[in-house]
Amino acid sequence: MTLHMLFGSAQMESCLALLGTGDTLMVMDRDVLKSLSAATVALPCDVVVLEDARSGPDANEGFALIDTAGWLELVCQHTHSMSWY
């Protein structure tokens, strides 16, 4: 189980290719959130969005929203974590 924290879209394709069952993808950036909506249909894992990344008038709907306490819970639940910039 890996927590993938996606901070930017430059590594998005590589990140998505490594996602597996039991992993969680955490979107950290609003621009990534915009790019991600079409790609999430076939993802094998849960997708969550950090509260701050979702703010703004054109924020996408349909993703689980978590705060910093939820982020900490995810870190504790996953054996490994990877940051993607």
C-alpha positions in Angstrom: 0.0 0.0 0.0 1.5 3.3 -1.1 0.3 6.8 -0.7 1.1 8.8 -3.8 1.1 12.6 -3.2 0.9 14.3 -6.6 2.1 17.9 -6.3 2.5 18.8 -10.0 1.4 17.6 -13.4 4.9 17.1 -14.8 5.1 13.6 -13.3 1.4 12.7 -13.5 1.7 10.1 -16.2 4.5 8.3 -14.4 2.6 8.4 -11.1 -0.6 7.1 -12.7 1.3 4.2 -14.3 2.5 3.0 -10.9 -0.8 3.1 -9.1 -2.1 -0.3 -7.8 -4.9 -1.8 -5.8 -4.7 -0.7 -2.2 -2.8 2.5 -3.1 -4.2 6.0 -2.6 -3.6 9.0 -4.9 -3.6 12.3 -3.1 -3.9 15.4 -5.2 -2.0 18.3 -3.7 -2.4 20.9 -6.4 -5.4 22.6 -8.1 -3.9 22.5 -11.6 -3.3 18.7 -11.2 -6.9 18.3 -10.1 -8.1 20.0 -13.4 -5.9 17.6 -15.5 -6.8 14.5 -13.5 -10.6 14.3 -13.8 -10.6 12.5 -17.2 -7.9 10.1 -16.2 -9.5 8.9 -13.0 -12.1 6.7 -14.7 -9.7 3.7 -14.9 -7.6 4.2 -11.8 -7.3 1.1 -9.6 -7.2 3.0 -6.3 -8.9 5.7 -4.2 -8.3 9.4 -5.1 -8.5 12.1 -2.5 -7.9 15.8 -2.7 -6.3 18.0 -0.1 -8.7 20.7 1.0 -6.4 23.6 -0.1 -6.1 22.2 -3.6 -9.8 22.2 -4.1 -10.5 25.9 -3.3 -11.5 28.2 -6.1 -14.4 28.8 -8.4 -13.5 26.0 -11.0 -12.7 23.2 -8.6 -13.7 19.8 -9.8 -16.4 17.8 -8.0 -16.6 14.1 -7.3 -13.4 13.5 -5.3 -13.1 12.7 -1.6 -11.9 15.8 0.2 -9.5 15.6 3.2 -7.9 18.0 5.6 -4.4 17.9 7.1 -5.7 15.5 9.8 -7.0 13.2 7.1 -3.6 13.5 5.4 -1.9 12.3 8.6 -4.3 9.4 8.8 -3.4 8.3 5.3 0.3 8.5 6.0 -0.2 6.2 9.0 -2.3 3.8 7.1 0.1 3.3 4.2 3.3 1.4 4.4 5.1 3.6 1.9 4.6 7.1 0.5 5.9 8.8 -2.7 5.9 12.4 -3.6 5.5 13.4 -7.2 6.5 16.9 -8.4 
